Amino acid sequence: MKNTLNEIWQFLGALYGGFIIGILYRIFSLMRLPFPNKWVNAALDILFYALAGAAAAFTLLTVNGGEIRLFILMSMGLGIWIFISCSRNLIKYLFEICKKLLVKQK
């Protein structure tokens, strides 16, 4: 018997899946920095889309048996947005620390 208590766990699982996709996005955005070549960037984009699609499909399968529901997709999007918003400031902070350490060494 299905009830709404299961939907809380589905929401949290999809939110976690969104975090995973956000982590993939950050990793691939950092991998693109040293490559100004558009072909390398295109290959990295294709690889990201394939991995993000696989992560989304795996999340849908594990969270609710592959049933596509709007609130699941929205919670995955929310997870991506939360991770990218929070990690932006964290990455800037880490780069500032690295920059200060490198300046002190010179």
C-alpha positions in Angstrom: 0.0 0.0 0.0 1.4 3.3 -1.0 1.1 6.4 1.1 2.6 9.8 1.3 5.3 8.8 3.8 7.1 7.1 1.0 7.3 10.3 -1.0 9.4 12.0 1.6 12.1 9.3 1.1 11.7 9.6 -2.7 12.2 13.3 -2.5 15.3 13.0 -0.3 16.7 10.3 -2.6 16.2 12.4 -5.7 17.7 15.4 -3.9 20.8 13.3 -3.2 20.9 12.2 -6.9 20.8 15.9 -7.8 23.8 16.5 -5.5 25.7 13.7 -7.4 24.9 15.3 -10.7 26.0 18.7 -9.3 29.3 17.2 -8.3 29.7 15.8 -11.8 29.0 19.2 -13.2 31.6 20.9 -11.0 34.2 18.2 -11.8 33.6 18.6 -15.6 33.6 22.4 -15.4 37.0 22.3 -13.7 38.3 19.8 -16.2 37.4 22.2 -19.1 39.5 25.0 -17.8 42.9 23.9 -19.2 41.5 23.0 -22.6 40.6 25.9 -24.9 40.0 23.5 -27.8 36.4 23.3 -28.7 36.6 19.6 -29.7 37.9 18.7 -26.3 35.1 20.7 -24.6 32.5 19.1 -26.9 33.8 15.6 -25.9 33.8 16.5 -22.2 30.2 17.8 -22.6 29.1 14.6 -24.2 30.7 12.6 -21.5 29.1 14.8 -18.8 25.6 14.4 -20.4 26.1 10.6 -20.6 27.1 10.3 -17.0 24.5 12.8 -15.8 21.8 10.9 -17.7 23.0 7.6 -16.2 23.0 9.1 -12.7 19.5 10.5 -13.3 18.2 7.1 -14.6 19.9 5.2 -11.7 18.3 7.7 -9.2 14.9 7.2 -10.8 15.2 3.4 -10.7 16.4 3.2 -7.1 14.1 5.9 -5.7 10.8 4.8 -7.1 11.3 2.0 -9.6 11.8 4.2 -12.7 8.5 6.0 -12.5 8.9 9.5 -13.8 7.1 11.9 -11.5 7.3 15.7 -11.6 8.2 16.2 -7.9 11.1 13.7 -8.3 12.5 15.6 -11.3 12.0 18.9 -9.5 13.8 17.6 -6.4 16.7 16.4 -8.6 16.9 19.9 -10.1 16.8 21.4 -6.6 19.7 19.2 -5.5 21.7 20.3 -8.5 20.9 24.0 -7.9 21.7 23.8 -4.1 25.0 22.1 -4.7 26.2 24.4 -7.5 25.1 27.5 -5.5 26.9 26.4 -2.3 30.0 25.0 -4.0 30.6 28.2 -6.0 31.5 30.1 -2.8 33.5 27.1 -1.4 35.6 26.8 -4.5 36.3 30.6 -4.5 37.3 30.3 -0.9 39.7 27.4 -1.6 41.3 29.2 -4.5 41.8 32.3 -2.3 43.6 30.1 0.3 45.8 28.5 -2.3 46.6 31.9 -3.8 47.6 33.2 -0.4 49.8 30.2 0.3 51.5 30.5 -3.1 52.2 34.2 -2.5 53.7 33.5 0.9 56.1 31.0 -0.6 57.5 33.4 -3.1 
